[in-house]
């Protein structure tokens, strides 16, 4: 017990001495050992890395999970080292509500069948979002957290030790200076000066050793940047995959909705309804201007070309392709960005589409992918 009290008293004395030295340095009343410029640059770079990593991590979490309550729940589960229960994404929840509403209104009604179509695609969007969240957490968020909670804590600990060694060194320098001044006045024995010089040498050795350890850790920040660079590339790739999936799903949804709209505009028997939401075939109905294009869409390319020659053409124009477009069925024409094609329309055709020709190839093309030339 006596040993512990002495140790505590000694530790308190060292802490008090360091505090006095630190305060006097801040007030300009004591000299301070300056660090090597290279070491100062490493410290500044490390602090900047830590600060920006924290900001990027927090904002990425907000981007991926805007709900603050959900983020707090994820944080708690992470600290408890427990697996977070699977959570339904917002698009998935919206899609489920739409499907339930469709069953209530009647799946055979135009509104009910459209709710089913949109609801199914909302659930697909939710699945894509879930994949993005899982991939981003594993490849981007986790490495950033590991740096802040692992490497950075080690660096901070060694920096604190280095600062304590520097304070001890400056304390010894001040004591030696006072001892030499007292010796000059014959008020202090030379043994006291020798002890102060010995303490200074020991403090200098300990400071140099700790400064070298800290320097090696700080130089490892370059490796951290390379690791974070790879993680950033993985995150961007995950986002690109997610948005490409969303774009593909929304294009498919637009085509399904166009089919429903075309089917609704054609007189049909009372029992007829909108096509199945996941069907990729166009409806065919009684012969009429609006139905002619729908029946054309379901034919093979040879049949499409034969029947289009029998329809009056409103006028051909040249068009420049703005973006690549992959045909989704045999009635459409694939496009390459910057190529020139000939386009025209036929009576009763959907205004969002034109007939495109490239040599012997012919098919429907979306207007939004084209720049019509005069």
C-alpha positions, 0 to 999 in steps of 0.5 A: 500500500505504501508503494502504491501511494509513493508511486501515485505521488511520484506520478502526480509530481511528474504530471504537475511538472509537465503541466507547469512546463506546458503552461509556461511554454504557452505563455512564452516564459519557457523555451520549447524544443522544436520538432524536425520539419519533416516530422512536423509535416508528417503530423500535419498530414496525419491530422488532415487525413484523420479529419477528412476521413471522419467527414467522408465517413459521416457523410457517406453514412448519411448518403447511404442511410438518411434515417438518423435512428437507423444509423444509431441502431447500426452504430449500437449493433456494431459496438456490441459486435452483433449482426444487424437484423435485415431491414426492409429498404424504402423502395421495397416497402413502397413496392409491398404497399403497392402490391397490397393496394392492388389486391384490394382494388382488384388486380384485373382493373387498370389501376390495380394491374399498374400498381402491380407492375410498378410495385414489382419494379420498386421491389427490384430497386429496393433489392439493388439498393440493399446490394449497394448498402452491403457492398459499400459497408464492406468495401468502403465504410469498414476500412475507414472505421478501422483506420480511425478506431485502430491505426489512428488510436495507435498514432495518437497514443505514440504522439502523446508519449512523444509530447511527454518526452519532449516536455521532460526534455525541456524540463531537464534543459531548464534545470541544467540551465538553472544549475549552471547559473547557480554554480556560477554564483557558487550557490550549487555544487558541481555534483548537482550540475553533473546530475542535471546533465545526466538527466538531460542526456537520458531525456534526450535519448528517450525523446529521440527514440519516441520521436523515431517510433512516431515518425515511422507510424506517421509515414505509414499514412501513405499506405493508408492513402493507397488503401483508401484509394482502392476502397474509394474505387470499389465504392464508385464501382458499387455506385455505378453498378447500382445506378446502372441497375436502376436505369435498366429497371426504370427503362423496363418499367417505362416499356411496361407502362407504355404497353398498358397505355397502348392496351387501354387505348384500344377497344377490347372486350370487357374481360381484357386487361393489362398484360402481366407485369413481367411479360415482355410481349406487346399487346395486339388488338382489333385493327385500328391506327393505334393498334397497328403499331402495337401489332407491328411491335410483336412481329419479327424484323422481316415482318416489321419491314414488310408491313412498314412499307405498306404504311404511309410515311410522314417524312424521313430525316437524318438523326444523330445518336446521342447515347448507346442504346441496346435493343430489348426485343426484335422490334427495336434497333440498337444504336451507337453514340454519334452515328447517323441514321434515317428516321421517320414515323408512321400514323398512330405511332407512339410519339416517344418512338420513331422508326430508324433505318441503318442500311438494311437494318430497321426498327423502333428507336427512342426519341430521347436518344436522338438529335434530329438534324434539319 
